[in-house]
């Protein structure tokens, strides 16, 4: 048994996330966590809501709530949706927690003590009409790189270029829309990333197994143009973690908070500490996951994120960890994803475009979405969601291949042998060949999952389902029953055991359907099939089962047309 720490990029608190957010981090992280648990490993799967910074303040202002109350409410909304999609977090925390505040202030103090923080007087946009400095995301304008007219002051979501507010063309206040802006001087803290460039570069170079998408983005930020730059880690905001040097005041930083992208990754650690608090454990229980001097040296740490988050996780957060001089566990593997597009355009939280998690669950159960998203995960390039493709995938893969197999064999058994696994008959060449083919496919499935090749793993799982259907077609127990009932009983017994096998193997992808299959088979046996022949004999003669409800209903053309129409515009 190995120990695996898994973190998913923290979703912003500002509203309900769309399917592109889901498949870019949380869902594949859940797939991997579920798989590792199924193989018997010890897993700590952590995520949290990212609650500081401009998005939280702006969203709260729109609803008229105090920002703390807004964040508490939205945390519950996001927690409930995560549960609805079967995301199996060990803890889903909050970056506004006391634990994260203390850790962020501690690490900032350590960085300062080690000479990796410098104070900078800089010019910042001030809104005369709003009576306040406007940090990055409070400013909108046209991107100087691609011309997108809704770029924010920290990053253009269209081309992903990182920006400073003063880079924007025709800037305006995101609060009031005012263009009555001027540049004033203010003081901030900067993390001296440039002083750590050599150590960060050596660390990235040591990761020879990382996806090209991850390393190419990291190296671009390290080496392009002027190379790795120092980055501000404080903001003139009221909502956030107050700037302190450990547990001491920080002269000149009164009234300022840490930048959300400094404190958010630290919440991975904070949320693990929250887990210990919530479950009545000691500090030693969470530190064994995060401190290499306290047990984390044998942990494999994997992060999941969309490509826009890669610079912060390959440069900023590692700079914090390395610069602290403390033995924190560094990430071993970063699985990054491209974008999921929506019907010819982009999903967008800010513009309400696409299918969002709550609406998705309103119209179909979670497994329909989980299967399509994971089997079309944007790994090697962007993927596009279309309703036609979604309908085809659900109907062919889930309804025709898996659901039909379960329905056919359970109903046939009930009609000929009753609702119990039949006895009699011995394996022949067809059965031995099926076991060999299943074993080969299973090893390929395991290989894909261990390498976190999401689409390949989905393809191998589907191929395993197909083998069962092909066996039923060629063995034809309904024909065997007429001339050799004993042989038919053996064929049915094998097929019923395939249902349990499919439930175990499919659970990382479609956990709710897997549970339904195991319930129908009246078994809690979730043992991984290390020996295929043994696995296909787990349900012994006389073991009772029930015929399940339809696992997956087909999506009709009328439904597809209705949903295409409903989700073609902005979120209601």
N, C-alpha and C positions, 0 to 999 in steps of 0.2 A: 504494500500500500504506500503510495506517494502522497505528498501534501501539495495541494494546488490552491493558490490565491488567484482569484479572478475578479477583475474590476471592469465595469462598464462606464464609459464616459457619462458624466452627470448631466441629465436633461435639465434645461432651464425651467424655472418655476413658472415662467410667464405663459401659462395656458396649457392646453392639451396637445400632446405631440402627435405628429402625423406618421404614417407608415414608413416614410423615409427615415425618420429619426429612429424608429423601432428597429428596422433591419440593419441600420448602420452601427449599432452598438449593443443594446440590451438583449435583443432576441438571439443573435449568434452567441453572445456570452452565455445566455441561458442554455442553449443547445450544448455547448461545451461543458458547462457545469453539470448538467443532467447526465451527459455521457460519462464523465469521469466518476460521478457518484455511482452510476450503474456498474462501473468496472471495479468498484470497491475502494476508490481513493478517498482521502479526506479532503474536503473542498470547503473553502471560505469564499462565498460569492457575494460581493459588496457593490452597492450602488447608493445613490442619494440624490435628492433634489439640490440643484445649484441655485441658491436663493439670494445671492447678493448682486450688487451692480445695478446698472440702469434698467434692464428688462423688468426686474421686480418692481422697481419704483414706478416706472411708466405704466405697467399693467395694473398696479394697485391704484394709481391715480385715476385710471379709466373707470374703475369700479367704485371709486369713492371710499375704499377701505384703507385703514392704516396698513402700512406695508407688512408689518409683522402678522397681522390677522389674515391678510391676503395670502401670505406664504404658508401659514398653517393650514388654511382651507385648501389651497391648491396641492399641498403635500398629500393631504388625504385623498383628493381626487386622483392624483397620479398613482398613489399607492393602490387604490382600488382598481384602477385600470391595469396596473402591472399584474395584480392578482388575477384579473379577468383574462389576461393573456397567458397566464400560467408561468410568469417569470418567477423563478424559484430562488430569489435572493435570500441569503442568510440574514441580511439586514438591509433595509432601505432607509438610509439616514437623511440628515438635513445638514447642509453646510453652515447653517446658522446655529448649530449646536454649541453648547459650552465646550465640548471636547475639541471641536475644530477651532474655536476661538483660542483656546489655550495652546494648542499645537502650532497654529499659525504664528502667534506672537512669540512662542518659544523659538521656532525655526528662524524667524526674522532676526531675533536677538543673536542667535548663533551665527547667522550670516554676517551680521554687523561686527560681532566680535572677531570674526575671521577675515575681515576686510573686504567683504564682497557686497557691501551696500555703500552707495554714495548718495549724498544729498545734491539735488540739482534745482537751481532756480530756472524755471522755464516759462515760456509764454503759453497761455491757454485761452481758449475762447470763453468769453464772458457774455452772457445774454443780458443786455440792459433791461429789456422788458420783463424778463423772468427774475432779475435780481440775483443771479447766481452764476458761478462757473458752470460750464457745460462739459462734463467728461465725455469721452469718446462716443458712447452710444446715445448720448443726448443730442448728437448733431447728425443731421442727414444732409446729403448733397449728392453731387454727381461724381462718380469714380473717375479719377484722372487716368486710370489704366484702361478701363473697358467702356466707359461712358454710361454705366448703369446709374439711373437717376435716383435710386433709393439706397445708395451705399451709406453705411454707418461710419462713424468717425474712428472705429477701430479696425473694421474689415469690410470688404465688399463681399456680400454673400453670392454675388453673381460670378465673379472671377476668383474669389478667395484671397485676393491680395490683402495683406495687412496694411493698414493705413494709420496715419495720425490725423486728428480732426482738421488740422490746418492744411492737409493735402486736398481736401474736398473742394470741388468747384461749386459755386453758388450755395454755400452752406446755410442751413436754417436750423432753428431750435426744434428738437423733436417734442418738446413739451408744448410750446405755443405756436410753432410754425414761424415765429418771428425771424426776420433776417437782420434785425437791429443788433448785430453782434460786434464785439471788438475783442482785441487780444490784450490780455493783461498778464502780469507776472504772478506766479505762485511757486511754492517750493514743494518738491516731491522726492521720494526715495526711489533709487534705481538699483536693480539687481545687476551686478557686474558680470553679466554672462560672458562678455568678451574675455575676462580674466580666466574663465574656466573653459575656454574653447578647446584647448588641447586635450584636457581630460574628457570632455564630452565627445570630441571627435574620436578619441581612442576607444571610448566605450561603445560608440555606434559602430566603429569598424570591427569590433569584436563580435558583433551580432550578424554572423554570416548566414544565418538561417531566416532572417526577417524577410517579410514580403518586400518586393521591389518598390511597391507603392510607398511603404513606410520609409525605407532608407533613402529613396530618391527625394522625397519631400524634406527629410532631415538634412541631407547633404546640401540641398539647394539653399536652405536657410543658413547653413554653416559657412558656405563658400561663395555663393553668388554675390555680386556687387561688392559691398564693403564687408561682407561676412557677418558673423554673429554679432549683434548689437546689444548693448545694455538696454534693459527694459524697465519702464516705470512700474512700480508695484504698489503705488498709493494713488488715491483719488480724493477729490473734494466732494464727498457724498456724506449724507447722514446715516444711510443704511449700509451696514457692513461690519466687519471686524475692526474695532478701533486700533489705530496704530500704537503699539507698545513695543518696547525692547525687552522681550521676555515678560517679566512681571513688573517692569519699571516703566515710568513715563518716558516718552521720547520727545525731548525738547524741540520745539519748532513744528511738531507734527500734530498739535492739538486740533481736534475737530476733523481729522482726516481718517479714512479707513483704508484697509488694504484692498488692492485691486482684485476683482473677482477671480481673475485668472492666476493670481498667486495663491489664493486660499482654496479654490475649488479642488485641485488635485490633492491637496493635503487632507481633504475630507475623506479620501479613500482610507487613510489611517484613522481619521476621526470617527468615521462610521463603524470601523471595526471595534474601536473603543466603545462606541455607543452600543454595539452588539453585546459586548461584555457587560456593560451596565444593565442593559435590558434583561439579560438572561441570568443575572446574579453571579457572574463570573468575576475573577480578579483581573487586575491590570496585567498580570503575567500571562493570562489567557489570550489577550489580544497582542501583546508584545511578542509572543512567540511566532506570530505571523509577520511581524514587521521589523524586528531587531535581529540582525544576524548574530549579535552577541548573546541573544536570549532564545535561540532556537530556530530562527528563520533561515539559517544557512542551508537547510534542506528543503526549502519551499521553492516551488516553481511558480513564478508570478507572470500572469498573462493579462494584458489589457486589450479591450475592444473599443474601437472608436471609428467615427467617420474621418475622412481624410483632412477635413478642415481643422480637426483637433490635433493632428499629428505634430505640428511644430511645438505646441505647448507641452506635449508628453515626451518628446524626444530631446527637447532643449530646455525649456523653462523649468519644468518639474525636476528633471535630473540635475539641473544647476542648483536648485534648492537643496536637493538631497546630498549631492557631492559637496557643495559649499558649506553645509552645516558641519562637516567633519565628523558626523556621527554615523554609526553602523546601521543605517537604514537599508531595508531590502529594496534593491533596484529591480525594475521590470526585466524579465527574461525574454519576453516575446510580445510584440505589439501587432495585433491583427487589425489592420485598417481596411476601410471599405470606401469604394467610390460612391457616387450618388444614385439613388433611385429617383428617376424622373416620373412624371405623371402625365400620361396621355399627350405627349409632345411638348410638355413644358416642365417647369420645376415644381416640386412640392414646396410650399412656403408657409411656415407658421405665421409670419408677420402679415402675409397677404391672405391667409386662410384658404390656400389652394391645395386641393387633393383630398384624400380620405384620411380622417383623423381617427385615433384609437377608439374614442367613444362611439363614433358613428359606425366604425367597422364592426364592433361588437353588437351594435343594435340590429344589424342586418344579417349577420352570420356568426356562428360559433368561432371561437378563437383558432381552432385547429385548421380551419379553411385558410385563414390568413397566415398562420405560422408556416404551413406547408408551402404556399405559393411564395411567400417572402424568402424563406430559406432556400428553396429550390431555385430561386432566381436571384440570389444574393449578388450584389454588385461588387464582385471580387476583382476580376481582371479588367473591368471597365464599368461604365455606368449601365444600369439596367432600366428598362422602361415598364411601368405598370400600365397595362391597358385592360379594360374590362373584358374584351374578347379573349385575350390570353389567359386572364384569371379564370374565366368560365371554362375554357378548354382544359386547363391544368387540373382544376377541381374535378371536373366531370370525368376526365380520363384517368388521372392518377388515383384520386381518392375514391370516387364512386365506382368506376368501372373495374379498376384493378384490385384495390384493397377491400372496399366495402362489398363488392359483388362476391369476392371469394368467401368472406365471412358469412354472408347471407346464404349463398348456395350450399355450402357444406353443412352448416348447422340445420338448415331446413330439410336437407336431404336426410341427414342422420335422424332427425326427429321423425320423419315420415316412415323410415324403414327399420330403425333400431331403437327409437325412443330417445329421450333426452339424457343419454348416458353414453360414455365412450364404449364402443363395442369391442368385444374380445374376438380372437380368432385370426388365422392367417399369418403368413410369414412374408418378410420382405423378399422382393425379387430384384431383377436387374434395374427396373425403372426406379425403384425406391433407393437402391444403393447409388445410382447415378444422381438422383436428386440430392441426396445427402452430400455427395462429393461437390456438386455444383453450388449448393448452399454454403458449404465450407469455404470454397474459393471466393465466393461473393462476400461472405462475412469477413474474411481476412482483408479484402479490399475496402470494405466499409470501415472496419476498425482502423486501417491505415489512413484513410481519408479523414476520419474524425480525429485521430491523434495528431494529424498535421493541420487540423482546422481548415480543411478544404471543404467548405460548406456545400457548394453545388455538387462537387464530385461525390460527397457522402450521400446527398439526397438522391443522386442518380443510382448509386449502388444499392441504397435501400429500396428504391422502386424496382430495381432489377430483382431483388430478393422476393418482393411481392409477386412479380411476374412469374418467377419460377414456380410458385405455388399454383397459379392459374394454369400455366402450361402443363403442370403435372395433372391437375384435375381434367384438363381437356384430353390428354392422352390416356390416362388411367381409366377415366370414365366409370366411376364406381356405380353409376346408375345402370350402365350396361353390364358390368361385372355381377351386379346383384341378381340379375336374371338367371345366370348360369353358375356362378360361384359366389354365394353369399359370404363365405369365409374370406375370400380375397377382397370383396367389397368392404367387409368390416375392417380389414387391415388398412385399406386405402383411406377409409373414412377416419380411422383412428389417427393415422399419420397427418391427415389434413386438419383435424381438430387440434392436434399438437402444434401445427403450423400457426394457428391463431394465437396461441400463447407465445410462441416464438416471435411472431410479428409484433405483438404487444410490447414485448421486452425491447426489441430492436428499434421499434418506432417511437418509443416513449420520449426520447430527446426532441424529436420533431413534433409529434402530435400527442402530447401527454394525456389529454382528455379522452381521445379515442382509445388510446392504449389502456387507460383505466376501464373504459367501457368494455373492451375486449376481455380483460382479465376478470371483470365482474361477471360477464356472460359465461366465461369458462369456470367460474366459481373457484378461482385460485388466487392466492397471493404470491405465488412463486414467480419472483422477478430475477431469478438467477441468470447471469449472463451465460450464453451457450458456448462455453469453451470447448465442449465436446458435442458436436452436432447430433450424433446418433442418440446420445443420452438425453439431450434437450428435447428430441422428438419422441421421447418415451416418458416424459414427465407426467402427462395425464394418463393414468393407467386405466385398464378396462374397469367399467363400473363407475368411473368418476362422472358425477352428474354435471350438466351444464344447462344453460337456458339459451334460447334463440334471441339474440339482441335486437333492439330496435334498429332501424336503418342507421348505419354509422355516418354516412355522408349522403345527403340529398343532392341531386343534380341541380345546377343553376339553369333555369329556363331562359329562353331568349327574351321573354317578356320582363323577367327580373333584371336581366343584364341591361336592357334598354332603359328601364326605369332608373337604375342606379347610374348609368351613364348620364342621363338627364339631370338627376338630382345632384351629382357631384361635379358638374362641369364648371360651376362658378365658385364664388367664394364661400367659405364656411358660413352656415347660418347660425 
